[in-house]
């Protein structure tokens, strides 16, 4: 099954005794958040920023950067 496919969350895993505490993250996930990819609002180029990088496009010096949308399906429950 592809990683981007939507998976319904289960509640049985959260109630187990060995579950991670709220706010705890794994080491692998923390490393993947060190660098983020954005799209420049002026030139449309891909911009990769690290934690302490200057928020500007290296190609055109544009200061407006948009976060890329997820490729996974996002589903909300309507009430």
N, CA, C and O atoms as a Maestro MAE file, in Angstrom:
{
 s_m_m2io_version
 :::
 2.0.0
}

f_m_ct {
 s_m_title
 :::
 protein
 m_atom[316] {
  # First column is atom index #
  i_m_mmod_type
  r_m_x_coord
  r_m_y_coord
  r_m_z_coord
  i_m_residue_number
  s_m_chain_name
  s_m_pdb_residue_name
  s_m_pdb_atom_name
  i_m_atomic_number
  :::
  1 25 0.850 -1.177 0.000 1 A "UNK " " N  " 7
  2 3 0.000 0.000 0.000 1 A "UNK " " CA " 6
  3 2 0.897 1.242 0.000 1 A "UNK " " C  " 6
  4 15 1.832 1.322 0.797 1 A "UNK " " O  " 8
  5 25 0.625 2.211 -0.883 2 A "UNK " " N  " 7
  6 3 1.449 3.420 -0.931 2 A "UNK " " CA " 6
  7 2 1.347 4.221 0.360 2 A "UNK " " C  " 6
  8 15 0.321 4.204 1.039 2 A "UNK " " O  " 8
  9 25 2.420 4.916 0.683 3 A "UNK " " N  " 7
  10 3 2.473 5.683 1.913 3 A "UNK " " CA " 6
  11 2 1.488 6.851 1.912 3 A "UNK " " C  " 6
  12 15 1.008 7.249 2.974 3 A "UNK " " O  " 8
  13 25 1.180 7.408 0.735 4 A "UNK " " N  " 7
  14 3 0.322 8.575 0.655 4 A "UNK " " CA " 6
  15 2 -1.162 8.252 0.782 4 A "UNK " " C  " 6
  16 15 -1.980 9.166 0.893 4 A "UNK " " O  " 8
  17 25 -1.517 6.998 0.769 5 A "UNK " " N  " 7
  18 3 -2.910 6.614 0.835 5 A "UNK " " CA " 6
  19 2 -3.471 6.894 2.229 5 A "UNK " " C  " 6
  20 15 -2.771 6.723 3.227 5 A "UNK " " O  " 8
  21 25 -4.730 7.324 2.300 6 A "UNK " " N  " 7
  22 3 -5.352 7.652 3.578 6 A "UNK " " CA " 6
  23 2 -5.542 6.401 4.421 6 A "UNK " " C  " 6
  24 15 -5.978 5.366 3.916 6 A "UNK " " O  " 8
  25 25 -5.216 6.495 5.702 7 A "UNK " " N  " 7
  26 3 -5.407 5.390 6.631 7 A "UNK " " CA " 6
  27 2 -6.286 5.878 7.771 7 A "UNK " " C  " 6
  28 15 -6.029 6.925 8.365 7 A "UNK " " O  " 8
  29 25 -7.322 5.114 8.067 8 A "UNK " " N  " 7
  30 3 -8.238 5.464 9.139 8 A "UNK " " CA " 6
  31 2 -7.535 5.238 10.469 8 A "UNK " " C  " 6
  32 15 -7.021 4.145 10.703 8 A "UNK " " O  " 8
  33 25 -7.493 6.248 11.357 9 A "UNK " " N  " 7
  34 3 -6.834 6.071 12.648 9 A "UNK " " CA " 6
  35 2 -7.602 5.100 13.533 9 A "UNK " " C  " 6
  36 15 -8.833 5.078 13.520 9 A "UNK " " O  " 8
  37 25 -6.877 4.305 14.295 10 A "UNK " " N  " 7
  38 3 -7.503 3.353 15.208 10 A "UNK " " CA " 6
  39 2 -7.328 3.846 16.632 10 A "UNK " " C  " 6
  40 15 -6.313 4.463 16.956 10 A "UNK " " O  " 8
  41 25 -8.307 3.581 17.484 11 A "UNK " " N  " 7
  42 3 -8.238 4.027 18.872 11 A "UNK " " CA " 6
  43 2 -7.680 2.955 19.786 11 A "UNK " " C  " 6
  44 15 -7.366 3.246 20.941 11 A "UNK " " O  " 8
  45 25 -7.545 1.729 19.313 12 A "UNK " " N  " 7
  46 3 -7.074 0.647 20.177 12 A "UNK " " CA " 6
  47 2 -5.610 0.813 20.546 12 A "UNK " " C  " 6
  48 15 -5.217 0.425 21.646 12 A "UNK " " O  " 8
  49 25 -4.787 1.377 19.665 13 A "UNK " " N  " 7
  50 3 -3.358 1.538 19.941 13 A "UNK " " CA " 6
  51 2 -3.079 2.613 20.971 13 A "UNK " " C  " 6
  52 15 -2.088 2.518 21.695 13 A "UNK " " O  " 8
  53 25 -3.915 3.627 21.061 14 A "UNK " " N  " 7
  54 3 -3.681 4.735 21.979 14 A "UNK " " CA " 6
  55 2 -3.929 4.335 23.426 14 A "UNK " " C  " 6
  56 15 -3.360 4.936 24.337 14 A "UNK " " O  " 8
  57 25 -4.769 3.330 23.650 15 A "UNK " " N  " 7
  58 3 -5.091 2.953 25.018 15 A "UNK " " CA " 6
  59 2 -4.154 1.895 25.581 15 A "UNK " " C  " 6
  60 15 -4.287 1.510 26.743 15 A "UNK " " O  " 8
  61 25 -3.205 1.417 24.773 16 A "UNK " " N  " 7
  62 3 -2.294 0.388 25.275 16 A "UNK " " CA " 6
  63 2 -1.325 0.979 26.290 16 A "UNK " " C  " 6
  64 15 -1.092 2.188 26.299 16 A "UNK " " O  " 8
  65 25 -0.768 0.145 27.132 17 A "UNK " " N  " 7
  66 3 0.088 0.608 28.220 17 A "UNK " " CA " 6
  67 2 1.414 1.163 27.718 17 A "UNK " " C  " 6
  68 15 1.960 2.073 28.342 17 A "UNK " " O  " 8
  69 25 1.950 0.653 26.622 18 A "UNK " " N  " 7
  70 3 3.248 1.086 26.128 18 A "UNK " " CA " 6
  71 2 3.175 2.206 25.116 18 A "UNK " " C  " 6
  72 15 4.147 2.439 24.397 18 A "UNK " " O  " 8
  73 25 2.071 2.900 25.035 19 A "UNK " " N  " 7
  74 3 1.921 3.964 24.034 19 A "UNK " " CA " 6
  75 2 2.795 5.163 24.389 19 A "UNK " " C  " 6
  76 15 3.095 5.405 25.558 19 A "UNK " " O  " 8
  77 25 3.197 5.907 23.361 20 A "UNK " " N  " 7
  78 3 4.009 7.101 23.581 20 A "UNK " " CA " 6
  79 2 3.156 8.170 24.256 20 A "UNK " " C  " 6
  80 15 1.938 8.209 24.078 20 A "UNK " " O  " 8
  81 25 3.795 9.026 25.022 21 A "UNK " " N  " 7
  82 3 3.072 10.093 25.690 21 A "UNK " " CA " 6
  83 2 2.748 11.207 24.710 21 A "UNK " " C  " 6
  84 15 3.367 11.303 23.651 21 A "UNK " " O  " 8
  85 25 1.810 12.022 25.045 22 A "UNK " " N  " 7
  86 3 1.393 13.123 24.171 22 A "UNK " " CA " 6
  87 2 2.562 14.096 23.985 22 A "UNK " " C  " 6
  88 15 3.226 14.480 24.948 22 A "UNK " " O  " 8
  89 25 2.794 14.478 22.746 23 A "UNK " " N  " 7
  90 3 3.865 15.414 22.441 23 A "UNK " " CA " 6
  91 2 5.199 14.750 22.169 23 A "UNK " " C  " 6
  92 15 6.128 15.413 21.710 23 A "UNK " " O  " 8
  93 25 5.319 13.470 22.437 24 A "UNK " " N  " 7
  94 3 6.573 12.768 22.183 24 A "UNK " " CA " 6
  95 2 6.669 12.431 20.702 24 A "UNK " " C  " 6
  96 15 5.690 12.019 20.081 24 A "UNK " " O  " 8
  97 25 7.858 12.612 20.149 25 A "UNK " " N  " 7
  98 3 8.076 12.297 18.741 25 A "UNK " " CA " 6
  99 2 9.241 11.343 18.619 25 A "UNK " " C  " 6
  100 15 10.142 11.330 19.457 25 A "UNK " " O  " 8
  101 25 9.215 10.548 17.574 26 A "UNK " " N  " 7
  102 3 10.321 9.646 17.312 26 A "UNK " " CA " 6
  103 2 11.497 10.409 16.730 26 A "UNK " " C  " 6
  104 15 11.315 11.504 16.199 26 A "UNK " " O  " 8
  105 25 12.693 9.857 16.819 27 A "UNK " " N  " 7
  106 3 13.891 10.511 16.310 27 A "UNK " " CA " 6
  107 2 13.861 10.691 14.807 27 A "UNK " " C  " 6
  108 15 14.343 11.705 14.301 27 A "UNK " " O  " 8
  109 25 13.308 9.732 14.081 28 A "UNK " " N  " 7
  110 3 13.271 9.812 12.621 28 A "UNK " " CA " 6
  111 2 12.369 10.952 12.164 28 A "UNK " " C  " 6
  112 15 12.715 11.667 11.223 28 A "UNK " " O  " 8
  113 25 11.248 11.132 12.795 29 A "UNK " " N  " 7
  114 3 10.333 12.208 12.419 29 A "UNK " " CA " 6
  115 2 10.951 13.568 12.717 29 A "UNK " " C  " 6
  116 15 10.755 14.516 11.957 29 A "UNK " " O  " 8
  117 25 11.692 13.672 13.811 30 A "UNK " " N  " 7
  118 3 12.338 14.934 14.171 30 A "UNK " " CA " 6
  119 2 13.380 15.321 13.128 30 A "UNK " " C  " 6
  120 15 13.513 16.500 12.800 30 A "UNK " " O  " 8
  121 25 14.115 14.353 12.606 31 A "UNK " " N  " 7
  122 3 15.126 14.632 11.597 31 A "UNK " " CA " 6
  123 2 14.499 15.081 10.288 31 A "UNK " " C  " 6
  124 15 15.073 15.917 9.591 31 A "UNK " " O  " 8
  125 25 13.328 14.542 9.935 32 A "UNK " " N  " 7
  126 3 12.694 14.920 8.679 32 A "UNK " " CA " 6
  127 2 12.147 16.346 8.738 32 A "UNK " " C  " 6
  128 15 11.916 16.950 7.690 32 A "UNK " " O  " 8
  129 25 11.937 16.892 9.918 33 A "UNK " " N  " 7
  130 3 11.425 18.250 10.046 33 A "UNK " " CA " 6
  131 2 12.544 19.285 10.071 33 A "UNK " " C  " 6
  132 15 12.261 20.481 10.136 33 A "UNK " " O  " 8
  133 25 13.777 18.872 10.021 34 A "UNK " " N  " 7
  134 3 14.885 19.816 10.068 34 A "UNK " " CA " 6
  135 2 14.921 20.687 8.818 34 A "UNK " " C  " 6
  136 15 15.343 21.841 8.890 34 A "UNK " " O  " 8
  137 25 14.489 20.164 7.679 35 A "UNK " " N  " 7
  138 3 14.495 20.905 6.422 35 A "UNK " " CA " 6
  139 2 13.093 20.850 5.822 35 A "UNK " " C  " 6
  140 15 12.506 19.774 5.712 35 A "UNK " " O  " 8
  141 25 12.557 22.007 5.435 36 A "UNK " " N  " 7
  142 3 11.227 22.087 4.835 36 A "UNK " " CA " 6
  143 2 11.335 22.640 3.426 36 A "UNK " " C  " 6
  144 15 12.241 23.419 3.130 36 A "UNK " " O  " 8
  145 25 10.416 22.243 2.555 37 A "UNK " " N  " 7
  146 3 10.383 22.721 1.179 37 A "UNK " " CA " 6
  147 2 9.188 23.647 1.005 37 A "UNK " " C  " 6
  148 15 8.066 23.311 1.384 37 A "UNK " " O  " 8
  149 25 9.441 24.815 0.428 38 A "UNK " " N  " 7
  150 3 8.410 25.813 0.178 38 A "UNK " " CA " 6
  151 2 8.408 26.185 -1.297 38 A "UNK " " C  " 6
  152 15 9.341 25.845 -2.024 38 A "UNK " " O  " 8
  153 25 7.361 26.883 -1.747 39 A "UNK " " N  " 7
  154 3 7.253 27.366 -3.118 39 A "UNK " " CA " 6
  155 2 7.273 28.889 -3.075 39 A "UNK " " C  " 6
  156 15 6.515 29.503 -2.325 39 A "UNK " " O  " 8
  157 25 8.139 29.495 -3.879 40 A "UNK " " N  " 7
  158 3 8.263 30.950 -3.920 40 A "UNK " " CA " 6
  159 2 7.017 31.551 -4.560 40 A "UNK " " C  " 6
  160 15 6.540 31.050 -5.578 40 A "UNK " " O  " 8
  161 25 6.489 32.620 -3.971 41 A "UNK " " N  " 7
  162 3 5.314 33.283 -4.503 41 A "UNK " " CA " 6
  163 2 5.603 34.124 -5.729 41 A "UNK " " C  " 6
  164 15 4.692 34.394 -6.512 41 A "UNK " " O  " 8
  165 25 6.844 34.546 -5.921 42 A "UNK " " N  " 7
  166 3 7.193 35.396 -7.058 42 A "UNK " " CA " 6
  167 2 7.591 34.588 -8.284 42 A "UNK " " C  " 6
  168 15 7.010 34.761 -9.355 42 A "UNK " " O  " 8
  169 25 8.585 33.698 -8.137 43 A "UNK " " N  " 7
  170 3 9.100 32.973 -9.309 43 A "UNK " " CA " 6
  171 2 8.569 31.547 -9.415 43 A "UNK " " C  " 6
  172 15 8.709 30.929 -10.470 43 A "UNK " " O  " 8
  173 25 7.960 31.001 -8.352 44 A "UNK " " N  " 7
  174 3 7.411 29.649 -8.387 44 A "UNK " " CA " 6
  175 2 8.441 28.557 -8.194 44 A "UNK " " C  " 6
  176 15 8.125 27.381 -8.372 44 A "UNK " " O  " 8
  177 25 9.658 28.911 -7.836 45 A "UNK " " N  " 7
  178 3 10.718 27.925 -7.634 45 A "UNK " " CA " 6
  179 2 10.603 27.232 -6.294 45 A "UNK " " C  " 6
  180 15 9.992 27.758 -5.363 45 A "UNK " " O  " 8
  181 25 11.197 26.042 -6.196 46 A "UNK " " N  " 7
  182 3 11.222 25.303 -4.936 46 A "UNK " " CA " 6
  183 2 12.341 25.838 -4.059 46 A "UNK " " C  " 6
  184 15 13.473 25.996 -4.515 46 A "UNK " " O  " 8
  185 25 12.022 26.117 -2.796 47 A "UNK " " N  " 7
  186 3 12.976 26.672 -1.848 47 A "UNK " " CA " 6
  187 2 13.058 25.726 -0.660 47 A "UNK " " C  " 6
  188 15 12.030 25.364 -0.086 47 A "UNK " " O  " 8
  189 25 14.255 25.324 -0.288 48 A "UNK " " N  " 7
  190 3 14.472 24.456 0.859 48 A "UNK " " CA " 6
  191 2 15.070 25.289 1.985 48 A "UNK " " C  " 6
  192 15 16.128 25.897 1.821 48 A "UNK " " O  " 8
  193 25 14.389 25.313 3.127 49 A "UNK " " N  " 7
  194 3 14.846 26.102 4.265 49 A "UNK " " CA " 6
  195 2 15.112 25.204 5.456 49 A "UNK " " C  " 6
  196 15 14.370 24.255 5.711 49 A "UNK " " O  " 8
  197 25 16.168 25.507 6.179 50 A "UNK " " N  " 7
  198 3 16.443 24.810 7.428 50 A "UNK " " CA " 6
  199 2 15.925 25.675 8.581 50 A "UNK " " C  " 6
  200 15 15.273 26.694 8.354 50 A "UNK " " O  " 8
  201 25 16.214 25.271 9.790 51 A "UNK " " N  " 7
  202 3 15.640 25.910 10.967 51 A "UNK " " CA " 6
  203 2 16.008 27.393 11.079 51 A "UNK " " C  " 6
  204 15 15.129 28.219 11.323 51 A "UNK " " O  " 8
  205 25 17.270 27.743 10.909 52 A "UNK " " N  " 7
  206 3 17.718 29.117 11.120 52 A "UNK " " CA " 6
  207 2 18.019 29.860 9.824 52 A "UNK " " C  " 6
  208 15 18.746 30.853 9.842 52 A "UNK " " O  " 8
  209 25 17.472 29.399 8.697 53 A "UNK " " N  " 7
  210 3 17.758 30.017 7.401 53 A "UNK " " CA " 6
  211 2 16.955 31.305 7.217 53 A "UNK " " C  " 6
  212 15 15.904 31.491 7.831 53 A "UNK " " O  " 8
  213 25 17.466 32.184 6.366 54 A "UNK " " N  " 7
  214 3 16.775 33.415 6.016 54 A "UNK " " CA " 6
  215 2 15.563 33.083 5.154 54 A "UNK " " C  " 6
  216 15 15.670 32.317 4.197 54 A "UNK " " O  " 8
  217 25 14.408 33.658 5.492 55 A "UNK " " N  " 7
  218 3 13.182 33.365 4.756 55 A "UNK " " CA " 6
  219 2 13.149 34.231 3.503 55 A "UNK " " C  " 6
  220 15 12.573 35.319 3.498 55 A "UNK " " O  " 8
  221 25 13.774 33.732 2.444 56 A "UNK " " N  " 7
  222 3 13.811 34.422 1.156 56 A "UNK " " CA " 6
  223 2 14.184 33.413 0.086 56 A "UNK " " C  " 6
  224 15 14.898 32.445 0.351 56 A "UNK " " O  " 8
  225 25 13.695 33.647 -1.127 57 A "UNK " " N  " 7
  226 3 14.010 32.781 -2.258 57 A "UNK " " CA " 6
  227 2 15.434 33.074 -2.731 57 A "UNK " " C  " 6
  228 15 15.767 34.238 -2.951 57 A "UNK " " O  " 8
  229 25 16.279 32.061 -2.892 58 A "UNK " " N  " 7
  230 3 17.648 32.314 -3.361 58 A "UNK " " CA " 6
  231 2 17.709 32.691 -4.837 58 A "UNK " " C  " 6
  232 15 18.720 33.228 -5.291 58 A "UNK " " O  " 8
  233 25 16.648 32.421 -5.593 59 A "UNK " " N  " 7
  234 3 16.637 32.708 -7.026 59 A "UNK " " CA " 6
  235 2 16.268 34.158 -7.313 59 A "UNK " " C  " 6
  236 15 16.933 34.818 -8.111 59 A "UNK " " O  " 8
  237 25 15.211 34.662 -6.667 60 A "UNK " " N  " 7
  238 3 14.715 36.006 -6.984 60 A "UNK " " CA " 6
  239 2 14.649 36.920 -5.762 60 A "UNK " " C  " 6
  240 15 14.222 38.068 -5.890 60 A "UNK " " O  " 8
  241 25 15.053 36.453 -4.590 61 A "UNK " " N  " 7
  242 3 15.014 37.194 -3.324 61 A "UNK " " CA " 6
  243 2 13.582 37.527 -2.898 61 A "UNK " " C  " 6
  244 15 13.368 38.473 -2.140 61 A "UNK " " O  " 8
  245 25 12.612 36.765 -3.375 62 A "UNK " " N  " 7
  246 3 11.225 36.959 -2.966 62 A "UNK " " CA " 6
  247 2 11.029 36.548 -1.519 62 A "UNK " " C  " 6
  248 15 11.596 35.551 -1.073 62 A "UNK " " O  " 8
  249 25 10.230 37.307 -0.785 63 A "UNK " " N  " 7
  250 3 10.038 37.046 0.642 63 A "UNK " " CA " 6
  251 2 8.733 36.317 0.938 63 A "UNK " " C  " 6
  252 15 8.457 36.019 2.100 63 A "UNK " " O  " 8
  253 25 7.926 36.021 -0.069 64 A "UNK " " N  " 7
  254 3 6.655 35.315 0.134 64 A "UNK " " CA " 6
  255 2 6.856 33.858 -0.260 64 A "UNK " " C  " 6
  256 15 7.098 33.553 -1.427 64 A "UNK " " O  " 8
  257 25 6.754 32.957 0.719 65 A "UNK " " N  " 7
  258 3 6.928 31.525 0.487 65 A "UNK " " CA " 6
  259 2 5.671 30.800 0.945 65 A "UNK " " C  " 6
  260 15 5.132 31.082 2.015 65 A "UNK " " O  " 8
  261 25 5.216 29.869 0.127 66 A "UNK " " N  " 7
  262 3 4.029 29.074 0.436 66 A "UNK " " CA " 6
  263 2 4.442 27.658 0.774 66 A "UNK " " C  " 6
  264 15 5.327 27.092 0.132 66 A "UNK " " O  " 8
  265 25 3.804 27.085 1.782 67 A "UNK " " N  " 7
  266 3 4.079 25.700 2.150 67 A "UNK " " CA " 6
  267 2 3.399 24.779 1.150 67 A "UNK " " C  " 6
  268 15 2.256 25.004 0.753 67 A "UNK " " O  " 8
  269 25 4.120 23.741 0.751 68 A "UNK " " N  " 7
  270 3 3.591 22.808 -0.232 68 A "UNK " " CA " 6
  271 2 2.473 21.970 0.379 68 A "UNK " " C  " 6
  272 15 2.564 21.564 1.537 68 A "UNK " " O  " 8
  273 25 1.428 21.710 -0.387 69 A "UNK " " N  " 7
  274 3 0.326 20.880 0.099 69 A "UNK " " CA " 6
  275 2 0.760 19.427 0.218 69 A "UNK " " C  " 6
  276 15 1.657 18.967 -0.488 69 A "UNK " " O  " 8
  277 25 0.110 18.723 1.117 70 A "UNK " " N  " 7
  278 3 0.381 17.304 1.281 70 A "UNK " " CA " 6
  279 2 -0.216 16.519 0.123 70 A "UNK " " C  " 6
  280 15 -1.217 16.931 -0.463 70 A "UNK " " O  " 8
  281 25 0.398 15.392 -0.204 71 A "UNK " " N  " 7
  282 3 -0.105 14.545 -1.278 71 A "UNK " " CA " 6
  283 2 -1.098 13.511 -0.743 71 A "UNK " " C  " 6
  284 15 -1.757 12.813 -1.515 71 A "UNK " " O  " 8
  285 25 -1.197 13.421 0.589 72 A "UNK " " N  " 7
  286 3 -2.160 12.504 1.190 72 A "UNK " " CA " 6
  287 2 -3.557 13.097 1.129 72 A "UNK " " C  " 6
  288 15 -3.726 14.315 1.073 72 A "UNK " " O  " 8
  289 25 -4.561 12.218 1.141 73 A "UNK " " N  " 7
  290 3 -5.939 12.680 1.157 73 A "UNK " " CA " 6
  291 2 -6.272 13.196 2.559 73 A "UNK " " C  " 6
  292 15 -6.013 12.515 3.551 73 A "UNK " " O  " 8
  293 25 -6.839 14.383 2.637 74 A "UNK " " N  " 7
  294 3 -7.248 14.959 3.909 74 A "UNK " " CA " 6
  295 2 -8.765 14.958 3.936 74 A "UNK " " C  " 6
  296 15 -9.408 15.511 3.044 74 A "UNK " " O  " 8
  297 25 -9.335 14.337 4.955 75 A "UNK " " N  " 7
  298 3 -10.779 14.182 5.032 75 A "UNK " " CA " 6
  299 2 -11.276 14.736 6.357 75 A "UNK " " C  " 6
  300 15 -10.737 14.414 7.415 75 A "UNK " " O  " 8
  301 25 -12.310 15.575 6.293 76 A "UNK " " N  " 7
  302 3 -12.916 16.142 7.484 76 A "UNK " " CA " 6
  303 2 -14.344 15.638 7.607 76 A "UNK " " C  " 6
  304 15 -15.010 15.372 6.607 76 A "UNK " " O  " 8
  305 25 -14.804 15.511 8.836 77 A "UNK " " N  " 7
  306 3 -16.165 15.059 9.073 77 A "UNK " " CA " 6
  307 2 -17.073 16.273 9.194 77 A "UNK " " C  " 6
  308 15 -16.859 17.128 10.054 77 A "UNK " " O  " 8
  309 25 -18.083 16.353 8.337 78 A "UNK " " N  " 7
  310 3 -19.029 17.471 8.370 78 A "UNK " " CA " 6
  311 2 -20.099 17.201 9.417 78 A "UNK " " C  " 6
  312 15 -20.532 16.065 9.605 78 A "UNK " " O  " 8
  313 25 -20.509 18.241 10.080 79 A "UNK " " N  " 7
  314 3 -21.559 18.093 11.096 79 A "UNK " " CA " 6
  315 2 -22.778 18.848 10.699 79 A "UNK " " C  " 6
  316 15 -23.771 18.844 11.427 79 A "UNK " " O  " 8
  :::
 }
 m_bond[315] {
  # First column is bond index #
  i_m_from
  i_m_to
  i_m_order
  :::
  1 1 2 1
  2 2 3 1
  3 3 4 2
  4 3 5 1
  5 5 6 1
  6 6 7 1
  7 7 8 2
  8 7 9 1
  9 9 10 1
  10 10 11 1
  11 11 12 2
  12 11 13 1
  13 13 14 1
  14 14 15 1
  15 15 16 2
  16 15 17 1
  17 17 18 1
  18 18 19 1
  19 19 20 2
  20 19 21 1
  21 21 22 1
  22 22 23 1
  23 23 24 2
  24 23 25 1
  25 25 26 1
  26 26 27 1
  27 27 28 2
  28 27 29 1
  29 29 30 1
  30 30 31 1
  31 31 32 2
  32 31 33 1
  33 33 34 1
  34 34 35 1
  35 35 36 2
  36 35 37 1
  37 37 38 1
  38 38 39 1
  39 39 40 2
  40 39 41 1
  41 41 42 1
  42 42 43 1
  43 43 44 2
  44 43 45 1
  45 45 46 1
  46 46 47 1
  47 47 48 2
  48 47 49 1
  49 49 50 1
  50 50 51 1
  51 51 52 2
  52 51 53 1
  53 53 54 1
  54 54 55 1
  55 55 56 2
  56 55 57 1
  57 57 58 1
  58 58 59 1
  59 59 60 2
  60 59 61 1
  61 61 62 1
  62 62 63 1
  63 63 64 2
  64 63 65 1
  65 65 66 1
  66 66 67 1
  67 67 68 2
  68 67 69 1
  69 69 70 1
  70 70 71 1
  71 71 72 2
  72 71 73 1
  73 73 74 1
  74 74 75 1
  75 75 76 2
  76 75 77 1
  77 77 78 1
  78 78 79 1
  79 79 80 2
  80 79 81 1
  81 81 82 1
  82 82 83 1
  83 83 84 2
  84 83 85 1
  85 85 86 1
  86 86 87 1
  87 87 88 2
  88 87 89 1
  89 89 90 1
  90 90 91 1
  91 91 92 2
  92 91 93 1
  93 93 94 1
  94 94 95 1
  95 95 96 2
  96 95 97 1
  97 97 98 1
  98 98 99 1
  99 99 100 2
  100 99 101 1
  101 101 102 1
  102 102 103 1
  103 103 104 2
  104 103 105 1
  105 105 106 1
  106 106 107 1
  107 107 108 2
  108 107 109 1
  109 109 110 1
  110 110 111 1
  111 111 112 2
  112 111 113 1
  113 113 114 1
  114 114 115 1
  115 115 116 2
  116 115 117 1
  117 117 118 1
  118 118 119 1
  119 119 120 2
  120 119 121 1
  121 121 122 1
  122 122 123 1
  123 123 124 2
  124 123 125 1
  125 125 126 1
  126 126 127 1
  127 127 128 2
  128 127 129 1
  129 129 130 1
  130 130 131 1
  131 131 132 2
  132 131 133 1
  133 133 134 1
  134 134 135 1
  135 135 136 2
  136 135 137 1
  137 137 138 1
  138 138 139 1
  139 139 140 2
  140 139 141 1
  141 141 142 1
  142 142 143 1
  143 143 144 2
  144 143 145 1
  145 145 146 1
  146 146 147 1
  147 147 148 2
  148 147 149 1
  149 149 150 1
  150 150 151 1
  151 151 152 2
  152 151 153 1
  153 153 154 1
  154 154 155 1
  155 155 156 2
  156 155 157 1
  157 157 158 1
  158 158 159 1
  159 159 160 2
  160 159 161 1
  161 161 162 1
  162 162 163 1
  163 163 164 2
  164 163 165 1
  165 165 166 1
  166 166 167 1
  167 167 168 2
  168 167 169 1
  169 169 170 1
  170 170 171 1
  171 171 172 2
  172 171 173 1
  173 173 174 1
  174 174 175 1
  175 175 176 2
  176 175 177 1
  177 177 178 1
  178 178 179 1
  179 179 180 2
  180 179 181 1
  181 181 182 1
  182 182 183 1
  183 183 184 2
  184 183 185 1
  185 185 186 1
  186 186 187 1
  187 187 188 2
  188 187 189 1
  189 189 190 1
  190 190 191 1
  191 191 192 2
  192 191 193 1
  193 193 194 1
  194 194 195 1
  195 195 196 2
  196 195 197 1
  197 197 198 1
  198 198 199 1
  199 199 200 2
  200 199 201 1
  201 201 202 1
  202 202 203 1
  203 203 204 2
  204 203 205 1
  205 205 206 1
  206 206 207 1
  207 207 208 2
  208 207 209 1
  209 209 210 1
  210 210 211 1
  211 211 212 2
  212 211 213 1
  213 213 214 1
  214 214 215 1
  215 215 216 2
  216 215 217 1
  217 217 218 1
  218 218 219 1
  219 219 220 2
  220 219 221 1
  221 221 222 1
  222 222 223 1
  223 223 224 2
  224 223 225 1
  225 225 226 1
  226 226 227 1
  227 227 228 2
  228 227 229 1
  229 229 230 1
  230 230 231 1
  231 231 232 2
  232 231 233 1
  233 233 234 1
  234 234 235 1
  235 235 236 2
  236 235 237 1
  237 237 238 1
  238 238 239 1
  239 239 240 2
  240 239 241 1
  241 241 242 1
  242 242 243 1
  243 243 244 2
  244 243 245 1
  245 245 246 1
  246 246 247 1
  247 247 248 2
  248 247 249 1
  249 249 250 1
  250 250 251 1
  251 251 252 2
  252 251 253 1
  253 253 254 1
  254 254 255 1
  255 255 256 2
  256 255 257 1
  257 257 258 1
  258 258 259 1
  259 259 260 2
  260 259 261 1
  261 261 262 1
  262 262 263 1
  263 263 264 2
  264 263 265 1
  265 265 266 1
  266 266 267 1
  267 267 268 2
  268 267 269 1
  269 269 270 1
  270 270 271 1
  271 271 272 2
  272 271 273 1
  273 273 274 1
  274 274 275 1
  275 275 276 2
  276 275 277 1
  277 277 278 1
  278 278 279 1
  279 279 280 2
  280 279 281 1
  281 281 282 1
  282 282 283 1
  283 283 284 2
  284 283 285 1
  285 285 286 1
  286 286 287 1
  287 287 288 2
  288 287 289 1
  289 289 290 1
  290 290 291 1
  291 291 292 2
  292 291 293 1
  293 293 294 1
  294 294 295 1
  295 295 296 2
  296 295 297 1
  297 297 298 1
  298 298 299 1
  299 299 300 2
  300 299 301 1
  301 301 302 1
  302 302 303 1
  303 303 304 2
  304 303 305 1
  305 305 306 1
  306 306 307 1
  307 307 308 2
  308 307 309 1
  309 309 310 1
  310 310 311 1
  311 311 312 2
  312 311 313 1
  313 313 314 1
  314 314 315 1
  315 315 316 2
  :::
 }
}
